[in-house]
Every structure is written in C-alpha cells, then in structure tokens.
C-alpha cells in the first residue's frame, strides 16, 4: 500500500502502534463455511489525545482472527489496533478475517484532515534519517570493518549465537555494495547496489521461485543473485515496537524473506537490526550498519613480536598465564586438587577442564596482551595431562554438522595457535597439532612443536582443547605445568 498526499506536502514516517488482544475463539461459526465481505466490518475512532491517532476495532458479525493492513506498509493483528498518522492524507485500511472456513477482506479509506507534527517528536526518526533538515537523507552501509556486522543465531535468541562475520569477511561478494538512504521528508528510502544481492542457498531458491534466477557463487561463499532495486521505496517506523518495515518487498541487502526488521539499537553513528527469516523459520539474521562516511577502515596498531616465555603451574592464587574459556562446563577450575599426585606430576593443584555436554566447541585459551608471538625464537608448548578412563568414550554424540567425521569423545588433546583479531573466524588461519590416544589414568608430559610455522607473525592466541571438537559429548580432563618456550 502507499500513502497518498497532496502535492508539495512533506511526507514523513507514519508511526504504527499496534496493541494486540486475544483473538476470538472460532467455535460458533459453522465449520467449513467461507466468510464473505458482508460478514466483515470495523470501526475507526479518533483518540482523545489527537485526531491523527486512530483506534481500529473489528466489529464483524462472525468470529475469526483479525489481520490488518494499516495503509502505510505496516500491519497489525488482533481485535483492536492503534495507529498514528502524523500527516494528512488518504490511507487505504484493510481488515482480513481468517475463520475456519477461509478468509475475507474489506477495505475502507481513512482521511486524515490535518498534520500533527507533534507525533514526529521521536529521536528514532532523526537517528534514522538525519531529520527534516537533512534534505538528502542519511545513507547507511554495512559496518564491514566491525567484527559481528553480519551474523546468524537461533530464532528464540536475541543475538547471533551461531556465527558472526569477522571484519571484511564478506568483501568478495555483493553485500558491502548495498547503500540505504532514508529520508524523513518524502517517506522515501533509496536502495543502491551493484545489481546483485547476497543470500544463502535457501534464499536463492526462494528468489528463483519469484523469477530472480541469475545467481553465482562468489569467493566469499553462499550466493550472489542478480537483483536491481526499484528507483525508490517507502518505509514505516514503529517506534513503540522498534521495528522498521520497507515497502514493495525491499530488504537490507541480504535476503532472508522479510521486509520487517527489529531495531535492536540505533544512534547517530550505528544501527543494529534483527531479521526473523521466513525462508528458514529457525534462523534470525543480524546486521550492523553505520553512516556511509563513518565506514572507514581502522588503522590497527602494528603489534610487536615478542619471544616471552609463559609458565603456569596453577599453585598460586594469582596466575602468570591467565586462561579464559569458551563453552566450558561448570566444574572447570584453575586450582583443583591433583587427582593422581604420582609419577611425573606430584604438585597439589592442577587445572580441571570440563568439556561441557551439549556443546560442540569447549576450549581454554590464552591471548597475548599487546604483542604477537615471535615463533622464530619460541615455538613449543609443553604441558602435563591426565586423561581419566571414567569418561564415556563409546557413545555416538550429536555433531555440529556433516563436516564433523568423529562423533565420540576421544582421549586426545589439540593445541592451536590462532590470530585473535579474526574473532569467531580465527580457526580459518589456525595451526593445530593433535595428540591422539593419550594413555588413561596417568600423568604424561606432551610437547607440541610449532617450529613448522616459525615464519608466522600473526599469532597471539593459544587454544587448549581436550576430547576433540564438533560433537556434543562431555567429559573431564586435567592439565598442569603449562609452558610456552623455545
């Protein structure tokens, strides 16, 4: 739908405030009988505080679920909804009633006689568009140099728990070519790209069903689909629900089947959006945008190379080497009583490492503070390990994906060197050494020799990972006397 305004009028975002109530129970209408337009009706009443705030009520003669198109690109659901129309004009409002027998729709024209500019007094408008004084609007682009500017997570979460893009991670696809200019005057959004949009295979399949069949696999992975935007679009901002809806099927450069986005945060300098995918119902996608002029590659300080020996025996209250953990179990401890103080390790305290059941990538890690490892002078990691036989090494566990070949907890230890600047994607350039089939119930000393990558100057992170990754089996392990040395 589009808003119809008189020539020369300043057209601004319509604020839609939707309040849903419980739908009527469909139990007194004959099962299977389709409704008709004659069965439907709704009222439109102005609110006491403003003639530009309208309360819509479903007054149909039959029960059903009421779905509303409020005439400006926004929708609502429920027996009663409320909408704000800051500017005068004519709006086509539709009620669709869904019953056990089908659906029917009626439409009425809502005429707003005068402007009510007070309804626009909301900072979200100015932050999104630059305000009424920004005649050319405000242009947003992907914050490509920021870790987490693009990500995905489960639909029930509010964060990209599954994956986040590293800085410039999608440089070799069409994603960063998208620009979105929002204008408060004119209810206008201008979308520019290079003639393609970015999506995954389910998105490409959905677009193909709509006629967008020209697609390629870019070096960044997934799919670029040929897609030329319209000359302009409109948009609707719901300030109470913090959502933005684009008209005519437009989307924010990455196709997930929706034109409505939850605004998780917005300011003059950043905007973080969440899109609930309609083509992969279990997925939610996340996008971080910045004004175009702020999308400047940061100049990272060049960290010095250091050959700084690291030693930790976990005996003192303060540690010389501070480990952090990812998806570790609650039993994890950096000062646990030695389970077998005999043989090569009689020290009282050790580190207890619990691979958390139900998670795929438990690990401990150390990150150097303000320097990179000089592997030409220091490239060996030595530590003592104890592998209990009482862990379950037989069960076939769930795996993170088809690329995981091993499903069992293993008596194994992997030590990895990574570049922490890569964030969640640090594994892509890591060097990993694995010690398999470690003897049970006995302290053994292991050395992991990274002299084969002595020329690398980007590593600053050491990862310790027991039991092998990618499966959700749990177990308990111990290590001690960690040493990074020549």
VOTIRO-489852 format. One line per 4 residues: number of its first residue (from 0); for each residue x, y negated, z of C-alpha. Coordinates in nm, 3 decimals, padded with zeros to 5 digits. Example, Ala and Ser with C-alpha at 12.3 -4.5 7.8 and 13.67 -1.06 7.14 Angstrom:
! VOTIRO-489852
0> 01.230/00.450/00.780  01.367/00.106/00.714 $
This chain:
! VOTIRO-489852
0> 00.000/00.000/00.000  00.114/-00.359/-00.041  00.019/-00.684/00.127  -00.146/-00.945/-00.094 $
4> -00.056/-01.302/-00.006  -00.131/-01.637/-00.170  00.136/-01.784/-00.399  00.413/-01.968/-00.216 $
8> 00.334/-01.815/00.120  00.614/-01.696/00.346  00.550/-01.327/00.391  00.710/-01.167/00.691 $
12> 00.714/-00.828/00.856  00.385/-00.704/00.997  00.420/-00.564/01.348  00.230/-00.247/01.395 $
16> 00.148/-00.143/01.748  -00.018/00.195/01.749  -00.180/00.340/02.058  -00.300/00.695/02.015 $
20> -00.557/00.872/02.224  -00.662/01.233/02.225  -00.840/01.337/01.901  -01.192/01.462/01.926 $
24> -01.228/01.836/01.952  -01.366/01.982/01.632  -01.622/02.222/01.778  -01.962/02.076/01.695 $
28> -01.927/02.035/01.319  -02.019/02.329/01.100  -01.707/02.530/01.020  -01.605/02.505/00.657 $
32> -01.837/02.219/00.557  -01.626/01.947/00.394  -01.677/01.591/00.518  -01.779/01.310/00.285 $
36> -01.714/00.938/00.283  -02.072/00.885/00.404  -01.980/01.061/00.728  -01.697/00.817/00.796 $
40> -01.693/00.469/00.945  -01.466/00.250/01.152  -01.482/-00.088/01.320  -01.234/-00.376/01.307 $
44> -01.234/-00.610/01.607  -01.002/-00.902/01.678  -00.821/-00.900/02.011  -00.879/-01.170/02.271 $
48> -00.521/-01.296/02.255  -00.511/-01.352/01.876  -00.729/-01.327/01.566  -00.428/-01.165/01.398 $
52> -00.427/-00.865/01.632  -00.685/-00.613/01.516  -00.825/-00.315/01.705  -00.946/-00.034/01.477 $
56> -01.185/00.232/01.614  -01.304/00.547/01.445  -01.687/00.541/01.460  -01.750/00.833/01.224 $
60> -02.061/01.045/01.278  -01.857/01.367/01.284  -01.558/01.471/01.495  -01.212/01.500/01.348 $
64> -00.853/01.381/01.362  -00.826/01.019/01.252  -00.525/00.914/01.043  -00.482/00.551/00.944 $
68> -00.309/00.361/00.665  -00.296/00.007/00.802  -00.240/-00.167/00.472  00.123/-00.268/00.501 $
72> 00.319/00.054/00.466  00.261/00.164/00.823  00.036/00.439/00.952  -00.125/00.545/01.277 $
76> -00.302/00.843/01.429  -00.579/00.854/01.690  -00.931/00.739/01.753  -00.813/00.386/01.834 $
80> -00.515/00.197/01.690  -00.400/-00.161/01.716  -00.212/-00.361/01.454  -00.067/-00.709/01.434 $
84> -00.074/-00.917/01.113  00.131/-01.233/01.164  00.048/-01.386/00.822  -00.280/-01.447/00.649 $
88> -00.376/-01.233/00.354  -00.583/-00.932/00.249  -00.496/-00.581/00.363  -00.649/-00.252/00.247 $
92> -00.700/-00.036/00.557  -00.788/00.331/00.513  -00.920/00.593/00.755  -00.873/00.960/00.668 $
96> -01.065/01.204/00.885  -00.944/01.564/00.898  -01.205/01.821/01.003  -01.226/02.200/00.998 $
100> -01.379/02.175/00.652  -01.133/01.935/00.489  -01.066/01.561/00.472  -01.239/01.247/00.355 $
104> -01.119/00.886/00.327  -01.278/00.543/00.336  -01.112/00.205/00.279  -01.200/-00.146/00.394 $
108> -01.044/-00.480/00.313  -00.917/-00.674/00.612  -00.894/-01.051/00.559  -00.663/-01.248/00.788 $
112> -00.753/-01.616/00.762  -00.459/-01.792/00.928  -00.094/-01.736/01.012  00.004/-01.664/01.371 $
116> 00.378/-01.725/01.374  00.399/-01.657/01.747  00.367/-01.288/01.667  00.704/-01.304/01.494 $
120> 00.886/-01.419/01.804  01.083/-01.099/01.849  01.463/-01.071/01.835  01.442/-00.747/01.637 $
124> 01.330/-00.944/01.331  01.624/-01.179/01.346  01.873/-00.900/01.409  01.747/-00.701/01.112 $
128> 01.701/-00.983/00.858  01.906/-01.278/00.980  01.580/-01.471/01.044  01.372/-01.712/00.839 $
132> 01.673/-01.936/00.777  01.865/-01.656/00.605  01.705/-01.705/00.262  01.926/-01.438/00.104 $
136> 01.858/-01.194/00.387  02.104/-00.972/00.571  02.288/-00.687/00.400  02.366/-00.365/00.586 $
140> 02.606/-00.087/00.483  02.726/00.238/00.640  02.985/00.175/00.909  03.223/00.407/00.729 $
144> 03.530/00.334/00.944  03.349/00.425/01.268  03.353/00.785/01.394  02.991/00.900/01.413 $
148> 02.846/00.671/01.145  02.670/00.973/00.994  02.562/01.285/01.181  02.304/01.554/01.246 $
152> 02.151/01.715/01.551  01.850/01.918/01.665  01.511/01.755/01.628  01.442/01.780/02.001 $
156> 01.754/01.579/02.088  01.826/01.206/02.064  02.186/01.238/01.949  02.392/01.401/01.672 $
160> 02.484/01.703/01.882  02.578/01.931/01.592  02.812/01.719/01.382  02.943/01.364/01.342 $
164> 03.137/01.226/01.048  03.493/01.109/01.105  03.595/00.765/00.973  03.572/00.755/00.592 $
168> 03.468/01.121/00.596  03.223/01.073/00.307  03.439/00.848/00.091  03.428/01.086/-00.204 $
172> 03.053/01.079/-00.257  02.786/00.815/-00.317  02.694/00.750/00.047  02.905/00.438/00.103 $
176> 02.789/00.272/-00.221  02.446/00.200/-00.071  02.359/-00.155/00.038  02.035/-00.263/00.202 $
180> 01.937/-00.631/00.215  01.645/-00.711/00.446  01.468/-01.047/00.406  01.226/-01.178/00.662 $
184> 01.082/-01.415/00.405  00.903/-01.205/00.147  00.881/-00.876/00.337  01.148/-00.766/00.096 $
188> 01.420/-00.502/00.103  01.671/-00.484/-00.181  01.844/-00.146/-00.217  02.157/-00.123/-00.430 $
192> 02.365/00.184/-00.510  02.581/00.318/-00.792  02.293/00.513/-00.941  02.318/00.813/-00.706 $
196> 02.219/00.910/-00.354  02.362/01.167/-00.114  02.186/01.468/00.034  02.233/01.837/00.116 $
200> 02.107/02.129/-00.091  01.756/02.139/00.064  01.730/01.766/-00.007  01.848/01.813/-00.364 $
204> 01.592/02.090/-00.415  01.314/01.865/-00.283  01.421/01.578/-00.507  01.436/01.814/-00.806 $
208> 01.072/01.904/-00.742  00.999/01.532/-00.774  01.182/01.503/-01.106  01.531/01.400/-00.988 $
212> 01.721/01.688/-01.142  02.060/01.538/-01.232  02.288/01.642/-00.948  02.659/01.710/-00.893 $
216> 02.871/01.843/-00.609  03.110/01.562/-00.506  03.450/01.627/-00.341  03.300/01.521/-00.006 $
220> 03.067/01.823/-00.016  02.688/01.863/-00.046  02.515/01.687/-00.337  02.502/01.354/-00.519 $
224> 02.169/01.313/-00.702  02.107/01.057/-00.976  01.860/00.809/-00.826  01.807/00.447/-00.930 $
228> 01.621/00.234/-00.670  01.335/00.001/-00.757  01.412/-00.366/-00.802  01.273/-00.430/-00.454 $
232> 01.072/-00.275/-00.174  00.877/-00.393/00.127  00.923/-00.274/00.482  00.733/-00.265/00.808 $
236> 00.884/-00.310/01.152  00.707/-00.166/01.454  00.869/-00.349/01.744  00.689/-00.165/02.021 $
240> 00.784/00.180/01.888  01.118/00.055/01.747  01.063/00.205/01.404  01.112/00.077/01.053 $
244> 00.923/00.210/00.751  01.032/00.147/00.391  00.776/00.128/00.112  00.739/00.342/-00.200 $
248> 00.941/00.636/-00.073  01.263/00.440/-00.023  01.525/00.579/00.215  01.855/00.471/00.365 $
252> 02.093/00.621/00.107  02.083/00.976/00.246  01.775/01.175/00.156  01.601/01.362/00.438 $
256> 01.246/01.338/00.301  01.131/01.044/00.515  01.097/00.668/00.484  01.048/00.605/00.857 $
260> 01.341/00.558/01.094  01.366/00.527/01.470  01.582/00.229/01.568  01.795/00.369/01.849 $
264> 01.985/00.041/01.882  02.014/-00.286/01.695  02.210/-00.606/01.744  02.356/-00.879/01.528 $
268> 02.653/-00.653/01.447  02.526/-00.291/01.436  02.218/-00.080/01.373  02.186/00.288/01.467 $
272> 01.895/00.482/01.312  01.746/00.829/01.354  01.553/01.009/01.080  01.343/01.317/01.152 $
276> 01.390/01.534/00.844  01.073/01.650/00.670  01.256/01.898/00.445  01.444/02.065/00.733 $
280> 01.199/02.029/01.023  01.455/02.132/01.286  01.701/01.857/01.191  01.740/01.490/01.279 $
284> 01.992/01.270/01.096  02.174/00.969/01.239  02.310/00.663/01.059  02.515/00.371/01.186 $
288> 02.509/00.052/00.978  02.694/-00.279/01.006  02.655/-00.608/00.820  02.847/-00.586/00.493 $
292> 03.100/-00.849/00.593  03.196/-00.651/00.904  03.267/-00.329/00.714  03.643/-00.381/00.719 $
296> 03.894/-00.102/00.763  04.061/-00.148/01.102  04.434/-00.172/01.118  04.530/00.108/01.353 $
300> 04.845/00.056/01.556  05.122/00.286/01.446  05.187/00.513/01.741  05.547/00.601/01.820 $
304> 05.681/00.953/01.803  05.794/01.094/02.136  05.950/01.418/02.250  05.811/01.407/02.601 $
308> 05.823/01.740/02.789  05.495/01.837/02.954  05.471/02.070/03.254  05.181/02.163/03.479 $
312> 05.159/02.438/03.745  04.822/02.331/03.898  04.964/02.335/04.253  04.938/01.964/04.343 $
316> 04.626/01.757/04.396  04.733/01.524/04.113  04.826/01.668/03.775  05.113/01.574/03.546 $
320> 04.921/01.715/03.248  04.551/01.627/03.257  04.332/01.870/03.064  03.979/01.793/02.955 $
324> 03.717/02.045/02.846  03.460/02.098/02.572  03.157/02.318/02.645  03.327/02.481/02.942 $
328> 03.141/02.689/03.200  03.061/02.561/03.548  03.318/02.791/03.710  03.604/02.618/03.530 $
332> 03.863/02.497/03.780  04.212/02.349/03.757  04.306/02.473/04.106  04.176/02.826/04.153 $
336> 04.327/03.094/04.374  04.553/03.323/04.176  04.350/03.645/04.111  04.670/03.858/04.100 $
340> 04.972/03.687/04.263  05.219/03.951/04.147  05.466/04.007/03.866  05.568/03.702/03.665 $
344> 05.326/03.469/03.844  05.308/03.463/04.224  05.202/03.100/04.258  04.897/03.031/04.480 $
348> 04.696/02.820/04.234  04.611/02.862/03.865  04.362/02.727/03.611  04.035/02.920/03.572 $
352> 03.899/02.895/03.217  03.535/02.994/03.171  03.416/03.030/02.813  03.055/02.928/02.853 $
356> 02.798/03.185/02.740  02.554/03.044/02.485  02.804/02.800/02.331  03.034/02.854/02.036 $
360> 03.339/02.633/02.088  03.459/02.626/02.451  03.813/02.494/02.489  04.050/02.291/02.708 $
364> 04.265/02.019/02.558  04.528/01.758/02.634  04.564/01.430/02.438  04.884/01.226/02.449 $
368> 04.839/00.870/02.571  04.969/00.619/02.319  05.207/00.837/02.121  05.234/01.122/01.870 $
372> 05.430/01.441/01.924  05.782/01.441/01.783  05.770/01.803/01.671  06.116/01.785/01.517 $
376> 06.257/01.781/01.870  05.981/01.950/02.074  05.753/02.213/01.922  05.690/02.505/02.159 $
380> 05.404/02.569/02.403  05.466/02.825/02.677  05.217/02.937/02.940  05.131/03.237/03.157 $
384> 04.794/03.404/03.100  04.580/03.663/03.276  04.305/03.845/03.084  04.056/04.023/03.315 $
388> 03.924/04.357/03.195  03.585/04.295/03.357  03.467/04.058/03.080  03.223/04.200/02.824 $
392> 03.435/04.268/02.515  03.185/04.503/02.348  02.865/04.302/02.288  02.796/04.166/01.941 $
396> 02.717/03.799/02.007  02.538/03.531/01.809  02.763/03.326/01.580  02.770/02.964/01.470 $
400> 02.733/03.055/01.104  02.802/03.304/00.827  03.164/03.189/00.810  03.234/03.349/01.150 $
404> 03.351/03.707/01.097  03.418/03.802/01.460  03.120/03.843/01.694  03.288/03.978/02.008 $
408> 03.470/03.820/02.299  03.836/03.910/02.248  04.142/03.935/02.477  04.305/03.660/02.273 $
412> 04.438/03.307/02.310  04.459/03.038/02.042  04.676/02.729/02.086  04.618/02.447/01.837 $
416> 04.779/02.116/01.750  04.538/01.851/01.623  04.512/01.481/01.540  04.267/01.334/01.792 $
420> 04.193/01.041/01.561  03.989/01.279/01.346  03.733/01.320/01.623  03.496/01.614/01.569 $
424> 03.669/01.690/01.240  04.017/01.732/01.391  04.004/02.104/01.311  04.030/02.028/00.938 $
428> 04.403/01.946/00.961  04.496/02.150/01.267  04.774/02.406/01.304  04.665/02.712/01.500 $
432> 04.861/03.005/01.644  04.671/03.304/01.785  04.798/03.573/02.021  04.572/03.879/01.990 $
436> 04.531/04.194/02.201  04.678/04.049/02.518  04.722/04.312/02.789  04.447/04.332/03.053 $
440> 04.480/04.260/03.428  04.841/04.148/03.418  05.013/03.810/03.407  05.212/03.770/03.085 $
444> 05.414/03.477/02.956  05.347/03.368/02.598  05.525/03.116/02.376  05.358/02.955/02.074 $
448> 05.619/02.829/01.827  05.512/02.531/01.612  05.855/02.475/01.454  05.693/02.557/01.120 $
452> 05.523/02.216/01.126  05.815/02.022/01.271  05.773/01.759/00.999  05.415/01.669/01.101 $
456> 05.385/01.325/01.263  05.007/01.304/01.316  04.953/01.548/01.604  04.876/01.422/01.954 $
460> 04.639/01.688/02.088  04.699/02.040/02.227  04.399/02.275/02.243  04.390/02.594/02.454 $
464> 04.110/02.835/02.357  04.050/03.184/02.501  03.823/03.458/02.369  03.808/03.326/02.009 $
468> 03.561/03.068/01.883  03.242/03.075/01.680  03.046/03.328/01.889  02.839/03.258/02.200 $
472> 02.978/03.528/02.427  03.106/03.418/02.768  03.400/03.521/02.982  03.654/03.421/03.247 $
476> 04.028/03.381/03.186  04.324/03.237/03.377  04.641/03.050/03.282  04.928/02.881/03.463 $
480> 05.268/02.712/03.424  05.183/02.524/03.104  05.497/02.388/02.936  05.539/02.189/02.610 $
484> 05.910/02.189/02.535  06.194/02.204/02.284 $
